[in-house]
Amino acid sequence: MIVLGLVHGKGPEPPGEPPAPGPSWRVPWRALAWLAAAVGLLFLGPVADHAFGGLAGYVVLLLGVTVGMWRLERFCSGQYWRGLRDYQA
């Protein structure tokens, strides 16, 4: 069926087997691994504090925050932040 010359339809699907269902979503394993590493380091901070002293615990906490912020910065650098400003007159 042609509607104003813009849309071409195939018509109804022939009877037969329904299409095989594919995966409806994907698990972002890489992002989950980064999140687990950052949160794991934050939870290891008090353990390092108790085992090795305050400075070691502080360094581990800073490392956890650094890993999390580094990943966030890498994510944000890949985004397109200009938006519709390119189309302004």
C-alpha positions as CSV (number, residue, x, y, z in Angstrom):
1,M,0.0,0.0,0.0
2,I,1.4,3.4,-0.9
3,V,0.5,6.4,1.2
4,L,1.4,9.7,-0.4
5,G,4.4,8.0,-1.9
6,L,6.3,7.9,1.4
7,V,5.5,4.6,3.0
8,H,5.6,1.3,1.3
9,G,4.0,-1.6,3.2
10,K,4.5,-5.3,2.6
11,G,1.0,-6.2,3.6
12,P,0.1,-8.8,6.2
13,E,2.5,-11.5,7.1
14,P,1.8,-15.0,5.7
15,P,0.6,-17.5,8.2
16,G,3.2,-19.9,9.5
17,E,5.7,-20.1,12.3
18,P,6.0,-17.0,14.5
19,P,9.4,-15.3,14.4
20,A,11.9,-16.7,16.8
21,P,12.2,-14.4,19.8
22,G,15.7,-12.9,20.1
23,P,17.3,-11.5,23.2
24,S,15.3,-8.5,24.3
25,W,18.1,-6.8,26.2
26,R,21.9,-7.1,26.7
27,V,23.7,-6.9,30.0
28,P,26.4,-4.2,30.0
29,W,29.1,-6.4,31.6
30,R,31.9,-3.9,31.1
31,A,30.0,-1.1,32.9
32,L,29.0,-3.5,35.7
33,A,32.7,-4.6,36.1
34,W,33.8,-0.9,36.4
35,L,31.0,-0.3,39.0
36,A,32.0,-3.4,40.9
37,A,35.6,-2.3,41.0
38,A,34.8,1.2,42.2
39,V,32.4,0.1,44.9
40,G,34.7,-2.7,45.9
41,L,37.5,-0.3,46.4
42,L,35.2,1.9,48.5
43,F,34.3,-1.0,50.7
44,L,38.0,-2.0,51.0
45,G,38.9,1.4,52.4
46,P,37.9,0.7,56.0
47,V,39.4,-2.7,55.8
48,A,42.8,-1.2,54.7
49,D,42.4,1.4,57.4
50,H,42.0,-1.2,60.1
51,A,44.7,-3.5,58.8
52,F,47.4,-1.0,57.7
53,G,46.5,2.4,59.2
54,G,44.6,5.6,58.2
55,L,46.9,6.6,55.3
56,A,46.4,3.3,53.5
57,G,42.7,3.4,54.0
58,Y,42.6,6.9,52.7
59,V,44.6,6.0,49.6
60,V,42.3,3.0,48.8
61,L,39.3,5.3,49.2
62,L,40.9,7.9,46.9
63,L,41.7,5.1,44.4
64,G,38.0,4.0,44.4
65,V,36.8,7.5,43.8
66,T,39.4,8.0,41.1
67,V,38.3,4.8,39.3
68,G,34.6,5.8,39.4
69,M,35.3,9.3,38.2
70,W,37.6,8.1,35.5
71,R,34.9,5.8,34.1
72,L,32.3,8.6,34.4
73,E,34.6,11.0,32.5
74,R,35.2,8.4,29.8
75,F,31.4,7.9,29.4
76,C,30.7,11.6,29.2
77,S,33.5,12.3,26.7
78,G,31.8,10.0,24.2
79,Q,28.5,11.9,24.3
80,Y,27.4,14.6,21.9
81,W,26.8,17.6,24.1
82,R,26.2,20.2,21.5
83,G,22.6,19.1,20.8
84,L,20.6,21.4,18.6
85,R,23.0,24.3,19.0
86,D,24.5,23.2,15.7
87,Y,21.2,24.0,14.0
88,Q,20.7,27.5,15.4
89,A,20.5,30.3,12.8
